[in-house]
Amino acid sequence: MEEEKPKEEQPEEPKEQSEIQKAQSVLNEMKAENDRFEKFLNKQEELQVNQMLSGRSDAGSNKPTKEQEDIKAARGLLKGTGFEDQLFPKNDNS
């Protein structure tokens, strides 16, 4: 009976090693993906910095300024009174 116990332990060691090997393999894959993702993030950050420093982050957009939005709102409130053109003359930019 004493001989049977060592035989039972022997099959467990290869199973433990195979589980360890699987875990090590998964760990290596995760490290590789993390490295790849880190490179991607660094590239994204570099692109954002270049875009901000080049002064073109909002260039080319037709987004009205706060002042233009306020004038448009005021003209809307005064519409029909005849004062909208006198107080806020319409120009080509608005």
Secondary structure as the mmCIF struct_conf table of DSSP 4:
data_model
#
loop_
_struct_conf.conf_type_id
_struct_conf.id
_struct_conf.beg_label_comp_id
_struct_conf.beg_label_asym_id
_struct_conf.beg_label_seq_id
_struct_conf.end_label_comp_id
_struct_conf.end_label_asym_id
_struct_conf.end_label_seq_id
TURN_TY1_P TURN_TY1_P1 GLU A 2 GLU A 3
HELX_RH_AL_P HELX_RH_AL_P1 GLU A 4 LEU A 53
TURN_TY1_P TURN_TY1_P2 SER A 54 GLY A 55
BEND BEND1 SER A 57 ASP A 58
TURN_TY1_P TURN_TY1_P3 ALA A 59 GLY A 60
HELX_LH_PP_P HELX_LH_PP_P1 LYS A 63 THR A 65
HELX_RH_AL_P HELX_RH_AL_P2 LYS A 66 LEU A 78
TURN_TY1_P TURN_TY1_P4 LYS A 79 GLY A 80
BEND BEND2 THR A 81 GLY A 82
HELX_RH_AL_P HELX_RH_AL_P3 GLU A 84 LEU A 87
BEND BEND3 PHE A 88 PHE A 88
TURN_TY1_P TURN_TY1_P5 ASP A 92 ASN A 93
#
